[in-house]
């Protein structure tokens, strides 16, 4: 099953998140199938490709709660 979720990056006390489509059996930091966008909470910058999200949902991907919240804020 494919899930659209956050993958953490960045430094200690300075997180940076990528919004990725990834197989649920892989680790949070594992290789994603597709990078859909990013979110940098410290600078309050986010870029999300909603077209890619729609394509993945049509293929059967599920959206995590954290990504859902980000989509509603946009």
Secondary structure, 3 states (H helix, E strand, C coil): CEEEEEEEEEECCEEEEEEEEEECCCCCCCCCCEEEEEEECCCCEEEECHHHHHHHHHCCCEECHHHHHHHHHC
